[in-house]
């Protein structure tokens, strides 16, 4: 039964991601704190993601179902950070 289910499933299908964008409004500490709250990551991971957004202008910060990504994006955006929820892989 499991093999039949896997045969019909696409790898990565249904996976979404939250992307944050750098801004000049929020402090680095604020970004780290909100990422930990919104995604449940630890401080080290949040600092890496914040640094990526700061350095490259944007960074993926969470991968999950669309509903979970929408919820995380809502929390992150509550402090003024621009976010985007998109499919992990384009079709």
C-alpha positions as CSV (number, residue, x, y, z in Angstrom):
1,X,0.0,0.0,0.0
2,X,2.7,2.5,0.9
3,X,4.6,1.7,-2.3
4,X,1.4,2.5,-4.3
5,X,1.0,5.8,-2.5
6,X,4.6,6.8,-3.1
7,X,4.4,5.9,-6.8
8,X,1.7,8.5,-7.3
9,X,3.4,11.2,-5.2
10,X,5.8,13.7,-6.6
11,X,8.9,14.4,-4.6
12,X,8.8,17.8,-3.1
13,X,5.1,18.3,-4.1
14,X,3.2,20.5,-1.7
15,X,6.4,21.9,-0.1
16,X,6.3,25.7,0.4
17,X,8.8,28.2,1.7
18,X,8.9,31.5,3.5
19,X,11.4,34.1,2.1
20,X,12.3,37.2,4.1
21,X,13.7,40.4,2.5
22,X,16.2,42.8,4.0
23,X,15.1,46.2,5.3
24,X,16.7,49.1,7.0
25,X,13.9,49.3,9.7
26,X,14.3,46.2,11.8
27,X,17.4,45.6,13.9
28,X,19.3,42.3,13.5
29,X,18.3,41.3,17.0
30,X,14.6,41.8,16.1
31,X,14.9,39.7,13.0
32,X,16.6,36.9,14.9
33,X,14.0,36.9,17.7
34,X,11.0,36.9,15.3
35,X,12.5,34.1,13.2
36,X,12.9,31.9,16.3
37,X,9.3,32.6,17.4
38,X,7.8,32.1,13.9
39,X,9.7,29.1,12.7
40,X,10.9,27.4,15.9
41,X,14.5,27.5,14.8
42,X,17.4,28.0,17.2
43,X,19.4,31.2,17.6
44,X,22.3,30.0,15.5
45,X,20.0,29.2,12.5
46,X,18.1,32.5,12.9
47,X,21.4,34.4,12.8
48,X,22.5,32.6,9.7
49,X,19.2,33.4,7.9
50,X,19.2,37.0,9.1
51,X,22.8,37.4,7.8
52,X,21.8,35.9,4.4
53,X,18.9,38.3,4.1
54,X,21.1,41.2,5.1
55,X,23.9,40.2,2.7
56,X,22.0,39.0,-0.3
57,X,18.8,41.0,0.1
58,X,16.6,37.9,0.8
59,X,16.7,34.5,2.3
60,X,14.5,31.4,2.6
61,X,13.8,30.9,6.3
62,X,11.2,28.1,6.5
63,X,10.0,25.1,4.5
64,X,6.7,23.4,5.2
65,X,3.1,23.1,4.1
66,X,1.4,26.2,2.7
67,X,-0.7,26.7,5.8
68,X,2.3,26.5,8.1
69,X,4.3,28.9,5.9
70,X,1.4,31.3,5.8
71,X,1.3,31.3,9.6
72,X,5.0,31.8,10.0
73,X,4.9,34.6,7.4
74,X,2.1,36.4,9.3
75,X,4.2,36.3,12.5
76,X,7.3,37.6,10.7
77,X,5.5,40.3,8.9
78,X,3.9,41.5,12.1
79,X,7.1,43.5,12.8
80,X,7.3,45.0,9.4
81,X,9.6,42.5,7.6
82,X,8.6,41.9,4.0
83,X,7.9,38.2,3.4
84,X,6.9,36.0,0.5
85,X,5.3,32.5,0.6
86,X,6.2,30.5,-2.5
87,X,6.5,27.0,-3.7
88,X,9.8,25.4,-2.9
89,X,10.1,24.2,-6.5
90,X,8.5,25.8,-9.5
91,X,6.5,23.5,-11.7
